[in-house]
Amino acid sequence: GGTVAADAGDVENARGQADAHKMFRLTRIKNRFDTLSAHYDGKVAYRDLSLNIEVGWVYHLGELQFLPVKDWEGTKDAERHIVEVQLHLRRVREAVGKKGHQTYERWRNILTQ
């Protein structure tokens, strides 16, 4: 491995450059692995990490073009959408099987009765 040395100015400069090119906004995190998370339920064995991510884009010449966050407000006809990305433990995902969400919905409905 290597070592990289930087001072505070280098770090701030890098952060500013990263913010200028940021392509999405993280809007919510549900961490069902962490016992300290508000979304953790010790009565239920289900665990995942759910990330809600907002993206912005425009259609230009018949193609979808993603926009940096900084351009969302000032771009004519820009659209936004929030997507959910779920990270699962392999064994939990395998247990859910191919019927995935249907199985989950039945399981959830039984638990909420």
C-alpha positions as CSV (number, residue, x, y, z in Angstrom):
1,G,0.0,0.0,0.0
2,G,0.9,3.6,-0.4
3,T,0.6,6.7,1.7
4,V,-0.9,10.0,0.6
5,A,-0.1,13.2,2.6
6,A,-2.3,16.3,2.3
7,D,-2.9,19.5,4.3
8,A,-6.3,21.0,5.2
9,G,-6.3,23.2,2.1
10,D,-5.8,20.2,-0.2
11,V,-8.7,18.4,1.5
12,E,-11.1,21.4,1.2
13,N,-10.1,21.9,-2.5
14,A,-10.8,18.2,-3.2
15,R,-14.1,18.4,-1.4
16,G,-15.1,21.4,-3.4
17,Q,-14.2,19.7,-6.7
18,A,-16.2,16.6,-5.6
19,D,-19.3,18.7,-4.8
20,A,-19.1,20.4,-8.2
21,H,-19.3,17.0,-9.9
22,K,-21.7,15.3,-7.6
23,M,-24.3,13.4,-9.7
24,F,-26.8,12.4,-7.0
25,R,-28.1,13.4,-3.6
26,L,-28.5,10.8,-0.8
27,T,-32.0,11.6,0.7
28,R,-32.5,8.9,3.2
29,I,-30.7,5.9,4.8
30,K,-32.5,3.0,6.5
31,N,-30.0,0.8,8.2
32,R,-31.8,-2.4,9.4
33,F,-28.4,-3.9,10.4
34,D,-27.5,-1.4,13.1
35,T,-29.2,-2.0,16.4
36,L,-28.9,1.7,17.2
37,S,-30.8,2.7,14.0
38,A,-34.4,4.0,14.2
39,H,-35.2,1.5,11.4
40,Y,-33.9,-1.6,13.3
41,D,-36.6,-3.9,14.6
42,G,-35.2,-6.7,16.8
43,K,-38.5,-8.6,16.6
44,V,-38.0,-9.2,12.8
45,A,-35.1,-11.1,11.3
46,Y,-35.1,-9.2,8.1
47,R,-32.0,-7.0,7.6
48,D,-31.0,-4.6,4.8
49,L,-29.5,-1.2,4.1
50,S,-31.8,1.0,2.0
51,L,-30.5,4.1,0.3
52,N,-32.8,6.6,-1.3
53,I,-30.9,8.4,-4.0
54,E,-32.1,11.4,-6.0
55,V,-30.9,11.9,-9.6
56,G,-31.6,14.6,-12.1
57,W,-31.6,14.5,-15.9
58,V,-32.8,16.0,-19.1
59,Y,-33.8,14.4,-22.4
60,H,-31.7,15.9,-25.2
61,L,-31.9,14.7,-28.8
62,G,-33.6,11.5,-27.8
63,E,-31.1,10.6,-25.1
64,L,-31.2,10.7,-21.4
65,Q,-28.4,12.9,-19.9
66,F,-27.8,12.9,-16.2
67,L,-27.0,16.2,-14.6
68,P,-24.7,17.2,-11.7
69,V,-26.7,18.2,-8.6
70,K,-25.5,21.8,-9.0
71,D,-27.3,22.1,-12.3
72,W,-30.7,20.7,-11.3
73,E,-32.3,24.0,-10.5
74,G,-31.0,26.1,-13.4
75,T,-31.5,23.7,-16.2
76,K,-34.7,24.0,-18.3
77,D,-36.8,20.8,-18.4
78,A,-34.6,19.1,-15.8
79,E,-36.4,16.2,-14.2
80,R,-35.7,14.5,-10.9
81,H,-36.5,11.1,-9.4
82,I,-35.7,9.3,-6.2
83,V,-34.6,5.7,-6.5
84,E,-34.1,3.1,-3.8
85,V,-31.0,0.9,-3.6
86,Q,-31.2,-2.0,-1.3
87,L,-28.2,-3.9,0.0
88,H,-29.0,-7.4,1.4
89,L,-27.3,-10.2,3.0
90,R,-27.0,-13.0,0.5
91,R,-28.7,-15.6,2.7
92,V,-31.6,-13.3,3.4
93,R,-32.0,-12.6,-0.3
94,E,-31.8,-16.3,-1.2
95,A,-34.4,-17.1,1.5
96,V,-36.8,-14.6,-0.1
97,G,-36.4,-16.4,-3.4
98,K,-37.5,-15.6,-6.9
99,K,-40.9,-14.4,-5.8
100,G,-39.1,-11.8,-3.7
101,H,-41.4,-8.9,-3.2
102,Q,-44.6,-10.9,-3.2
103,T,-43.2,-13.1,-0.4
104,Y,-42.1,-10.0,1.5
105,E,-45.6,-8.4,1.1
106,R,-47.3,-11.5,2.5
107,W,-44.8,-11.7,5.4
108,R,-45.2,-7.9,6.1
109,N,-49.0,-8.2,6.1
110,I,-49.0,-11.2,8.5
111,L,-46.7,-9.2,10.9
112,T,-48.9,-6.1,10.8
113,Q,-52.2,-7.9,11.6
